[in-house]
Every structure is written in structure tokens, then in C-alpha cells.
Amino acid sequence: MEKYRCTVCGYIYDPKVGDPDHGIGADTSFKDLPDDWVCPECGAPQDQFEKI
């Protein structure tokens, strides 16, 4: 699974870790995130992320 970077603040979404503080478990790929998930650092929507 690939990592994605927020182009607004630089936050890296790592699917191996997920986003446990916001209910996203480990091994959740970026494409499987809920539609309402936003960057936990700056609140940017998913369309502001790029694959790295």
C-alpha cells in the first residue's frame, strides 16, 4: 500500500499505521478511507493528497 502526502501541510498518510486518533485502523488503504475523512493536521480534503 502506498503513502499519500497532504499538499497543503505535508502530513503523510501511511496505510500501515492508519489514523487511529480518528477511527481509521492500520492497513486501511487511502482509497478505502471514508469520504468524510480529512487531513488530521490541517483539515484538507482527500483531493489535496498526492501519492508518494
HELIX and SHEET records of a PDB file:
HELIX    1   1 PRO A   20  HIS A   22  5                                   3    
HELIX    2   2 PHE A   30  ASP A   32  5                                   3    
HELIX    3   3 GLN A   46  GLN A   48  5                                   3    
SHEET    1   A 3 ILE A  12  TYR A  13  0                                        
SHEET    2   A 3 TYR A   4  CYS A   6 -1                                        
SHEET    3   A 3 PHE A  49  LYS A  51 -1                                        
END                                                                             
